[in-house]
Amino acid sequence: MTAKAPDPTPAVDERQADRAARGEQAPLRQEEAALIERIRRGDRGAFRVLVDRYQRRVYSLALGFVRDPDEARDVSQEAFLKVYRHLDTFHGQSNFYTWLYRITVNLCIDLRRKAGRGNQAEFDERIAHEEAGSPADQISPGRLRFDPAKALHNRELRERINAALEQLSESHRSVLLLREVEGLSYKEIADVLECPEGTVMSRLFHARRQMQQLLQDFAEPGSTKEAANLA
């Protein structure tokens, strides 16, 4: 039988959630535009508001990439420093946080490339979980078709997810973390990664499928076979 081509089209409920999210972002975008204008006039308190709002999310995103709490903190600090120094280059065509996430993702990729995949510090999952919540906690078991009974409060699964993330390509890891951990819409992810939405959907499809295969012993019965048939 001829292999069936993968369908990167998102489920209807995901599309509806994305449309709803876009509508909900309008007031936030206006508020942050006002904060940015205050920062440009020298109001450091306004910048503190943005840092307080996003520092944990930026740290969590960085942790999903570099897998080392100290390096994730360094990336977070550098990301906000770059934002402060280059705020004049932000013209508001996209949401502020998509620009912030783009800076964070690029810093993480640069760090990993400089260090080499084999030179990362040992990942302390306990510290990561206590400080900001492990990225593994926030990746949806339902979307990856994990057995909910095995996924619930399962330390081994968290450790395995972190190890599996390490095996994804940079592009697949980026889209999976931005979608599953940060909850960004397809449009927002496309803005962060500067690629078409169709590319985001395709990468996400393949990232989820690869995670299923890497974690097949945690998968619901039949889901791995179903994923293989889509290859």
N, C-alpha and C positions, 0 to 999 in steps of 0.2 A: 504494500500500500504506500502511496506517495506521502511523504511527510508533510504535515500541515504547517504552513507558514505561521509564525507567531503573529498575533493580533495585538498591536500596541494600543488599541483604542481603549480609553479608560471606561470603567463601569459608569452607568448613568448616574448613580448616587454620588460618585466622586465628581463628576462634572457639575452636578447641582450644588455640591458643597463648595466647589471652586467659585461658581457664580455668586453664591451667597457671601463668600468670604470677600470677594471684590467689592460688593456693595457695602459691607461692614467697614471697609478700610478707609472710606472717604473722610469721616470725621477725624480718624487718627492721622491721616495724611495732612489735613488742615492744621491740626494741633501741632504736629511736628514741624510743619513749615514755619509756624509762628515761633517755635522754640529755636529753629535754625537761624531765623532772622535775629532773634535776641542774642544768640551766640556770636553772630557776625558783628554785632554792636558791642561785644565785649562782656556779655553776661555769662560768667562762668557757672553760675547756678543753673542756668538753662542746660548747659552741657552735662552737668551732674545728673539732671533729670533723665537725659537720654542714656547715660551710662548706667544708672540704677535700673532703668527699664529693660536694658538688653544685655547686661554683663553676664548674667547666668546663662542666657540662651547662647550667647557667643562662646562662652566657655564650654558649654555642652557640645556645641557644633565642633569646636576645635578638638575637644577630647575624642569625639568620634573619628576624627582624622588621625591625630598623632598618637593617641592611646597612652599618653603620659601626662599625668596631672600638672607637673611643673611646666612642661612645654606648652600645654594648653593654656595655662595662666599667662605665660610669656606671649603667646600668640594673641590672646585677648587684649592684653595691655598694648601691644603693638598695633592691633587693629584700631583701637580707640584713639591712639596717638596719631595714626595716619588720618583718621576721620577728622580730628581737630585741626591738623596741619593743612588738610586739603579740602576743607569744607567749602571754600570758594568755588571749587570745581563741581560741586553738586548743584545741579540746576533744577531738580525736582521733577524730571520726566518720569521717574519711577519712585516707589516708596523709599523712604530713608533706609528702612531695615534691609531692603534688597541690596542697596548699595553697601551697607555695612557687612552683610553676609558675603557679598562678592569679594570684598577686601579680605575677610576672614578666610574664605575658601582659598584664595590665591596665596595668602601667607602660609596656609597649611600645606598646600601643594609644593610651594617653594622649599619649605622646611624639609618635607619628606624627600624631595629630590636631592637636596644637599646632603642629607644624612644617609640616604640609601635605605632601602626597605629593611635590610638586615641589621641596621644599626640603631633601631629604636630601643629606648629604655624599656625595662620590664614593666608591663602594665599592672598597676595595683588596682584591681577592680573594686576592692573594699573602699579605698580612699576615694576613688572616683564616684562611687555610689553615695557615699556620705556627703561629699562636697556639693554635687550638683545633680545627682541621679545619673546612673550609667546610661549612655545612649542606648544600650541594649534594652533597658527597661521601657523605652518609649517606642521601639519598633513594634508595629502592630502584629501580634500573633495571628490575628484573623486574616490580614492581607497576605501574610506569608504562609498561611494554611498550616500553622502549628496546631498541634493538639492542645486545646485550652487547658486540659487537666495537667498536662506536662509543663505547660508554659507558666502557669501561675506560681509566683514566688519561687522560681527555679534558678538557683545560683548557677548550676552547671549550664543551663541554657544561656544565661547572660554571658558567661565566659565564652561559650561556643559562638555566640553571635558576634562578640568582639573579635574573636579569632577569624570568623568568616568574613567580617568587614575588611580585615586586613588583606584578604585574598582577592577582593574586588579591584577592578581598575579604578583609577582616579575619577573618571567620568561617572562610572556606575556608583561608586561610593558617594560622590557628591550628590547625585540626584536622589539616592535612597535616604541619606541623612536629611536633606532639605525637605523631602516629602514626609517621611515617617517621623522624624524627630522634631523638626521645626514646623511641620504642618503647612508648608507653603503651597499655594496653588500652582498649577502648571504654568500659568503666565508669570507668576513671581519667580519660579525656578528658572524659567527661560530668561528672565531679566538678570538674575544672579549669574547664570552661566553664560549669558550672551549667546544663546542658540535658539533655534525655532522650537515652538511648543511641541511639534511633532517629534523632534529629536528627544525632548524630555520624556514624552510618553514611551517611546521606544526603549530608551535607556532604562527607565523605571521598570518596564516589563522584564527586560533581560536581567536587571539587578535582582528583582524579586525571585525570578526563576532560579538564578544562580544560588541565592540564599537558600531556597528550598532544597536544592541538590546538596549543598554543603551541610545542611542540617536535617537530612532526610530521616534520621532516626527519631527526630522530634515531630516530624510531619504527621498530619492526619492520615489515616489509612486511605490509600489510593491517590493522594495528592501528588506524590512524587512521580508515579506512573503517568498521571494526567499531564504533569509538567513536561515529562520526557516526550510525550506524544505531540506536544506543541513545538518541539524543536525541529 
